[in-house]
Amino acid sequence: MLRLSLVVCGRRVAKRFCLQFASSFSSENALPSNLLLPTNLVDPARLKRPPPPPDCSLPVLRTCSAVVPSHLTPVHTWVETLEKQDSEPLGVAHLHPDVFAVAPRLDILHTVETWQRAYKRISHANTKVRSEVRGGGKKPWQQKRTGRARHGSIRSPIWRGGGVSHGPRGPTSFYYMLPMKVRVQGLKVALTSKMTQDYLHIVDSLNIPTPDPQYLLDLIKQRHWGQSVLIVDISEEFPENILQATANLKTVNLIPLIGLNVHSMLKHESVILTLETINFLEEKLLWHDQRYTPLYPFKLPYCDFP
């Protein structure tokens, strides 16, 4: 009986304490500054257009070229244009769910990001061994009858100013290779994350009416695309107007599709893709899901490339 009363009283005290603790932090001003979200993540003026409804009157500008599994549905998104500053969409695009709606594997994102930073890292730390240090050719004193420890060179690692044993011998590369399946899955997870956060936008082309950088900055600000934008196109030759407009902009970068990577997508707030880029991206990423399927009966030499 005594134990039961103590448990009941303890629960009441804990509940009262939790209510008081929650009420003390109910206001946003009570939170410390390092726990507050950045202003660009809670901007009330940022337009978050809902996804296209099934009965949308706008034309469908793109459909999935690959077969969509029966238990999945294509991802519907708007297609915009850069030729006008208004945010009215031109049509609707259907994206494959196996590329733009995969499971949010943050561990794969971390693995790919760590790999990208590691293979670019080279350590130039270098120390000299005893044979590379100048001097030390003469025996400092005779072997016996001095009362001191025997030494053969003043450049021994135990001497001050001597060589270093087991020290770094740079340049050292930290390169290693990830499996192709992991790298492909990293791209899919990054694209899915941007799509879920409404920071992945589809445009019909990269043609803009003027090479003025201010036009592009005003367009990005009006459409609330964030502080930094990554523009991706399938071709390595971009239109002249957008090349001149982004030449001196540090927050707007152009990259060909062949160089698209997880680090660049995570570094920028918004990612802009063209319709041709979507077609090529889906074709290459979906091919890796079945690239181990033999194209003919197995026999040496074996090849699974199309």
N, C-alpha and C positions, 0 to 999 in steps of 0.2 A: 504493500500500500504506500509506504514511504517512497519507494522507488518510482511508482507511477506518478505521484504528486510532483516529484522533482523533475521528471521528464516533461510533464505538462507545463510547469512553470518555466522550464528552460526553453521550451518552444515558444511560449508567449514573449519572453524577453528577447529571443533571437528575432522573432517577427517584428517586434517594435523597433529593434535596432536597425533592421534592414529597411523599414519604412522611413525612419529618420535619415538613414544614410542616402537612400534614393532621393528623398526630397531635397537634401542639401545640394545634390548635383543635378537637380531637375532643370535648372536654368543653364543656358549655354555660356553665360559669362563666368560661371563658377569653374568651368574647365580651364586647365592651363593652356597656354598658347601652343605648346607642342602637340596637343591632342586635337586641335581644331583642324578641320579640313581646309585645304587651299581654296581660295575664292573661285578659281576656275572650275572646281568640282561641284560647287554649290551655287553657281550663277543662276539666279532665277530667270534671267532673260534668255538663257540658252534654249533654243527651240528643240524639242524632242518630238518630231513628227511620228505619229503612230504608224506601224507597218501597214502596207496596203491591204485593204479588205478583200475578201474573195470576189466580190462583185464590183471591183474597181472599174471605172469607165475608161481609164487611160490604157493605151495599147501596151501589150506585152512585148518589150523590145528584145528579150532574151529568155530562152528556156534551157533547161538542163539537157545537154547533149548526151550525157551518160545516163544509164538506167538508174532510177531511184528505187531503192528497196521498198517493198510494199508496206513495211511497218514505219517508214519515214515519210515526211512531206518536204517539198522544197522550201527553202527560205525565201520569202518575198521581201524585196527591198525596192526603194525608189531609184530611178535613173535621173540624174541631174545634168546640167550643162554649165560650162564655164563662160559661154558667150554672153550671158546676161547675169546681172547681179541679183536679180530676184531669185527666190528659192523655190519657185514653182517647178515641180518635177515634169519630165518629158514623158515618162512611162514607168513600167514596172519590169524588174528583172527577177528571174527565178534562179536561185543559187543551190548548188548541190549540198545536201545536209551532211555528207561525209567529209566535206571540206570546211564548211562554214557553220556547222552545228555539232561539233564533236564534244566529248567530255572535257571539262576544264582541268586538265592535268598540269597543275602548277609545278609539280616536280620535274616534268619534262621541260617546261620552260626554263627552270633554273639550271637543269643539266645542259641544255643547248646554249644558254647564255654563258655559263661557265666555260664551256668548250670553246666558244667563239673568242672569249677573252684570253684563254690559255694558249691557243695556237698562234696568236699574234704576239705573245710575250716572249722576249728574249732577255736573259740576264747577262750583262757584260761584266759582272764581278769576276775579277781575276787576281790571284795571288801568286807570288813567286815561290818555287821550291828552293831547297838549299843549293842546287846546282845553278840556279839563275841569279842568285844574289851576288853582288859584286864583293870580291875579297874572300878571305878565308882559305887561301891556298896553303898557307904555312901553319904548321902545328903551333898552337899558342905557347906551349911549354913542353918540356920533355915528359915522357911517359911516367917516369918514376923519380923518387927522391925529392919531390917538392912538397909533399904533404897535401897537395890539392887534388881535386878530382881530375881524372884523365879526360882529355878532350883532343880531338883531332882537327877541329875547325871552329872558328868563331861564328860561322854561319849555320851552325846546327840549329834545328828548331827550338832547342831549349835555351838558346842564347837570345838576348835582346838584340833586335835588328837582324836576326837570322831568318832562314826560310820558314815557310808555313807548311805544316804537314796536314794533309786531308782538307785543304782549303778549297774555295771555289775556283774552278778552272774554266772561266767563260771564254767565249759566249756560249750560254747554255739555252737550248730550246726546250720549251714546255709543251711541244706539239704532241697531240695524240688524236686518234680518229674515233668518232662516234659511229655507231651503226647507221646505215642509211635510213632504216625504219624510224629510228629515234629522231633524226634530223627532219624527216618528212612530217612526223607527228608534231614536232615543235612548230613548224610552219602552220599546220592546221589549227593547233591550239591558239597560236597568236592571232590568226585570222578570226577564229571564233570569238576570242576575247574582245577584239575590236568591234566585231559585229554586235555582240551582246551589249557593249557599252555605248552603242550608237556612235562610234568613232570610225566606222568604215563606210565610205561613201563611193558610189558608182557614178561615173560620168560617161557621156557618150564619146567625147574626144577631149584632147588637151588644147584645142584651138581657142585663143582669147583674142578679142578685137584689137588690143593695143599692147605694146611692149612696156607700158608704164607699170612700174612695181606697185604704185599706189592703188591701181585698179585691183590687183590680186590681193593686196592687204585688205582693202575695203570689202571684197567679196568674202574673204575668210572671216572677217569680223562680223559681217551681216548674217552669215550662215552659222556662226558660232561653232566653227571647226576647231577651236582651241588655240593654244599658244604656239604649237609647232605642227607642221603638216609635211607628210611624205607623199610625193606624187610618183606613181609607178605607171610605166607604160611598157608595152611589149617590144617596142622598137628602141634601138639604141640612139636613134636620131630623133630628137624632140623638135616640135615646131619652133620656129625662130622667135616668135613673140614670147612664148613662155620661157625660153632660154634667157632672153634678155631681161625679162621681168624678175626672174629668180637669181640672176647672176650675183647680186649684192645683198640678197636676203639670207640671213643666217638661220631663220626659223622655217624656211620653206625650201625643201630639197627635192631634187629629181633623182630617180634611180631607175635603171632598166630592170625589167622583170627578171632577167638572168642573174641579177645581183641581189634580189630580194632575200632578206634574212631576218631572223628573229630579233637580233639586237637593234636593227634599224627600226623595226615596227614598235618595239617597246620604248625606244628612245623618243619617238615622235608621238604626239597626242592623237592625231588623226592620220588615216591612211586613205589615199584617193586612188582608185583603180578605174581603168577604162574597161569597156565591154570586151574588147579584144584580149585584154590582159586576163579577164576572168575566164575566157574560153581556154586559153593556153594554160593557165594555172590549174584549172580543174583537170584538164587532160593529163598533165604531168603528175600531179599529186595522186589522182585516182589510179594511175597506172602502177604506182608502187604498191598498192594494196594487193595486186595479183601478179606481181612481176616474177614470182617464183613458180608460177604455173607453167609447165612445159608446153611448148608450142607443137611438139611432135613427140612420139614415143621416146622415152629416155634411152639414149645411147651416147657414147663418147664420139666426138666432142659434143658436149652439152651446152646449149645456149638458150637463154630465156628472154633475150631482147627482141623487141618487135621488128 
